[in-house]
Amino acid sequence: MRGESGSAPVKSANIRVGPAGWSYADWVGYAYPSRKPKGFHEATYLAEFFDTIEINTSFYNPIQPDHARLWVERVSANRNFVFTAKMWQKFTHDPSPSGEDEKQVRAGFDVLREEGKLGAVLLQFPFSFHRTSETTRYLDGMLKRFADYPLVVEVRHATWNVPEVFELLRERGVGFCNIDQPVIGRSIEPSAQVTAPVGYVRLHGRRYDTWFNDEATVPSFERYNYLYSEEELRPWAARAADIADAARDVFVITNNHYQAKGVVNALQLISMLTESKVKVPEPLRIQYAELEKIASEEPKEPRLF
C-alpha cells in the first residue's frame, strides 16, 4: 500500500484495499468520468488508486484466458497491483461441478497466477450453506481440489464459527474471509481470524431492510446501497491491521458497490491504515464531500463552497 506522494506507509504495508468489481453502469459520473476518454478502461483507471480489485465476473462465468491477459496488461503500470477472484458459483451455490467445469475455471485463474497477479481465489458460500457433516465434507473436497491456489473461504452462517472449522482451514493452508454483513438471526459476526498466509476482509454494507429481501419491487442493487461512516470503518481498519500482523498478504474488499460507495469507503480505509491522505478520483470527490479531507491533491476545478 502506498502513502501520500508515493511515500512509505506508516504501517500495514502488506494490506491491499480495493473494490469488488469494476463494471457497473451506475459508477459513471461517480467513480468514472461521465465522458470517458479514448482508450479508457475501468481496471486501468482504478489501478491508479488501488492495489487490488476483486474480480466479480468470475462468479457468474469462468474467466476467459484472453480476458485475463488483457486485464493483466491493463493494470501493469501499478507494479504492486494484484487481483483476487471469486470462484464460479457452480462450485459454491450449485455444487454439481464437472471436470470440464474445473478445466474452464482453471484456464483463466492460471493466466493470472502465471503473471503473479492472483492474490487469492475466494470461495463464497451463501447464507443457506450451513455446517453439517455433508457440507463440511464438500468444503474439504473443494479445498483439496483447488489446493494449488491461494484459497479463501467465505461463509455467512454462524454454524461455521467453531474452532474445528478454523483448524481445518489451517491444516489446508486456506484463508478465512472476515465479513461485515447485516447480523440477522444466525449471521456470522465480524471477526479478525487468520488461518493462512493470506488474510481477507469483505465489507458488504449494513442494509438490514434489503439483505434478505427478494421482492421483485426492490431493485437488486439496494442490497449493496450502503455508505459506511468513518466510525463504522475504524474498527475494520483496526482488524485489518491485526490480521496483517499474522498474515503475509491481506486483502480488504468493499462490496457495497452501488454508486461507487465501496470506492469511497476503500479510499477512507487506505487513509486510515496509512495515516495519510490519498489520491481520489475527481468525479467521486464531487459526489461525496467526505472525501475532501483525505484527498491528497487540490480539486481540478474550483468549488463554489
N, C-alpha and C positions, 0 to 999 in steps of 0.2 A: 504494500500500500504506500502511496506517495503523499507526502505532505505538501503544503503550500509551496509553489515555485520549485517543485521537484526536490525539496529538502527531505532529509530523512525523517520518518515518522517518529513521534515521541515514544510510542510503544506499539505492541501488537503488529509487528512487521509481517507476520505470516498470515494475516487476515485479508481476504479479498471480499469486498462487498459489492453487490450489484443486483439488478432487477431480474425477475423471471420473464424471459421472453423479450422480444423487441418488435414483433409485427402486430401492432394494434392501431386500427384506424383512428381511435379516439386520442392517440398520442400526438397527432398532427396539430400544431398550434400550442401544444403543451411541452412535451419533451423535444419534439422536432419542429423545425421551421414550417410555417404554413406553405411557403413556396420553397420546395426542395431544389437545391442547385443541381446542375447536370452531374451525373455520376454519383449522386447521393445514395448511401447505403446505411441503413439503421445501425447495423453492428459496428461499422467503421466509426460512425458518429458517437455511439455510446462508449466505445473503447477509448475515446478522448477523456472520459470522465470516470470510467470504472475499469477494474482489473479482472472482472468476471461478468458473465451473463449466464443464466441457466437456460439451456435450450429447451423450449417448451413444446415445439412441434414434434419432437421425438416421442412424446407421449401418445400422439394420435397416429403417427406412421413412422416407420424406420427412417433414419436419416439416409438420404441418397449420398453415396461416396463423392460424387462431383459437387454436391452442395457443401459437404463438409470441407472439401479442399478450397472452395470459394470462400467460405467463412473464415478459414484459417488465414487466407490471403487478406481478407478484409480487415482483420484486426492486427496484422503484422507490425504496424507502426508502434504498438504498445507491447514491448518485449515481455512485460510482466503479466500479460493477459492470458487467462486460462478459462476455457469453457467448463461448465458442468452440463449434464444432460439427463433428462428423465427417461426411464425405461419405458418402452412401448407398453401400453395399457393391456395388451393381450397377455402379458406376463404378470400383471398385478390386479387387474379388475375383471378379467375373464380368463381365469387360469386354465387354459387348454391349449397352450402353445405347442407348435410342432418344431421339428428340426429345421424345416425351411424357414420358419419364423425367426428362429435363433440366428440362422445364417444371414438373414436380411438385417437384423439388428446389429450384428457384429460388423457388417460391411462398413457402416457409417462410423460407428464408435472406433473401429480400428484405424481409420484415417486420422481422426483427432488424436488418438493415442500415439500413433507413429510420429506425429508432428509435435508431440509434447504438449498438446493443448487439451487434454482430457483430464480435468482435475478430479472428477467424481461422476459416477453413474448413480442416479437416485432411483431407488425402488419405492415409489409412492403408493402405499396401500390405502384403500378407502376406510372410512369410519366403520363400515359394516364388516371389516376384516377383524374379527375378534380372535383372541388367543384361545385355541383349542389344541388338542394333540394333533389333529389333522392339519390345521393351518400352520402349526409350528413345524411339522414335517415338510409342508410345502415350502415354507420360507427357507428352511435349511437347505432344501433341494435347490432352490434358486441361488442361494449363496454359494453353493458348491458349483453350480452350473456356470456361473459368471465370476468365479473366484479370481480370474486373471485381471479383472478390472478393479479400480478403486471404488468399492461399493459403499453406498449409504442407504439405510433403511428408514423410511418414514411411516410410522403407524400412528393412528389417531385415537384409538380406543384404549382406555386405561387398563384393560386386562393385560396389555403388553408391558406395563410399567412394573415389572417384577425383576428381582436380581438374576433369575435364571436366564431371562432374555438378554440382559446386558452381558452375562457371561458367555452365552452362545455367540454374540456378536464379537466379543473379544477373542474367542477361540478362532473365529473365522477371519479376524482382521477386518471387520466391517464396521463402518461408522454408524452412529445413531443420529437421526435428524431431530434436533430440538426445535419444537414448533411453538408458535403463538397462534392460537385459534380461539374462537368463542368457546369458553368452557361451559358446555351444556351437558347435563347428565354425567355420563362416564367418559367425557372427552379427556384426553391426556393433557396434563397441565404443563406450564413452562418448566424447562429444566436446563441443565448445563452438563449433560452426560458426554463423556469421551470414551469411546470403545476401540478406537483405531487411530492410525496416524492422521486420518482425515477427520476433522470436526465439521459439523454442519448445523446451520440455523436457517429456518424458513419462517417468515412472518406473513401470515395470511390476512391480517386485519381482524377487527372485532365487531363485525356486523351480526350481532345476535339475532336480529329480526329476519335476516335473509339467509343465514348459513345453511339451514336445513329446509329452506322454503323452495318447494318445487312447483309452485303455482305458475301457470302459463302467463299470468298477467304481470309477473315480476321478472324484469329482464335479468338474464344470467349474470351480467356484469355487476349487478348490485351486490352480489356476494362478496366482491372484492373492492367495493367502493368505500374505502375507509382510509383516512389520513391519521397516522399516529401522531400524537403530541410529543413534544420533547420529553415530557415527564414519563410518558409510556415507553419511549425508546431507551432512556438511560439505563434501566435495569437490563435490557438486552445488550447494550454496549458493554456493560459490566460482565454479563455472562459470556459474551464473545471473547472478551479479554481473558477470562478464566479458562475457557476452552483452549485458547491459544497457548496457555501455559503448559498444556498437556498434549496438544496435537501438533503435528508438523505443519499442516496446512488447514486453514479454516475458511469456510465459505459461508457468508451471510447473505441470504437471498430474500428480497422483498417481493412478495407475490400479490400485494394489494395494488393491482395494476391499473384500475380504471382511472382514466385521465392522468396517467403517469404519477399517481400518488406514491407508488412504490419507488419511483426515481427520486422523488423529493425526500422520502424517508431514508433511502440508501445514502444520499449525499449527507444528510444530517448525521447518520451513523458514522460515516467516514470522518466527518469533522469532530465528532465526539471521541473517536478512537485515536485519531492522530493529534488531537488538541490543536487543530489548525483550521484555517479557512480553506475552502476547496473551490475548484473551478465548477461553475454552474452553467448549464445550458441557458442561453439568453431567453428563449421563449418561456422556459419554466419559471425563471425568476420574475417574469412579468405576471404570470398566473398565480404564483404562490409567494406572497410578500415575506413570509417567514424565512425565505432563503437569503434575503438581503444581508442579514447579519453574519452569514457564514460564507458569503461569496468572496473569493479572493481577488476578483477583478472588478473594475468600475463598470457600470452599465454602458452598453454601446450607444444607447440613446438617452438623452436627458429625461428625467422623470418630472412629472407635473406636481409631485408632492415631496 
